[in-house]
Amino acid sequence: MKKLLLLLFSLILSFNSYGEWSFVVKSTRSDEYYIDFDRISNKNGYVYYWQLVNFPNPPNVSASSSKQLFEADCNNPYKERRLAYYRYESAMGNGPVNAEQVLTLNWEYAPPNSITEVILDEVCEY
């Protein structure tokens, strides 16, 4: 009985291991985009959110995923800028960070029918 409970408990924990990241969209290159809806915040009219991207076919050998912090303006048209960027050796932002950048970029507008627009639709409606 104890072994059965331990097995059930370990299965429940493993299903929740990616619980904070919610799948949003997949690109034509099969990159998977996730948002951490629990960490979305609003400040001074802007929305701040974390995005995770899995790269099944990594653009370079050193990264299988990335986490990025964005500042978004949810007025029409949507625009955003990336504030931080971290690349990871393993999927879902696991493993050591192999690159780190803090960026203060110019605002970038979300093109119609783009992944950015899909993500900002989700983030801004949350």
Buried (B, 14 or more C-beta within 10 A) or exposed (E): EEEEEEEEEEEEEEEEEBEBBBEBBEEEEEBBBBBBBEEBEEEEEBBBBBBBBBBEEBEEEEBBBBBBBBBBBBEEEBBBBBBBBBBBBEBBBEBEEEEEEEEEEEEEEBEEEBBBBBBBBBBBEB
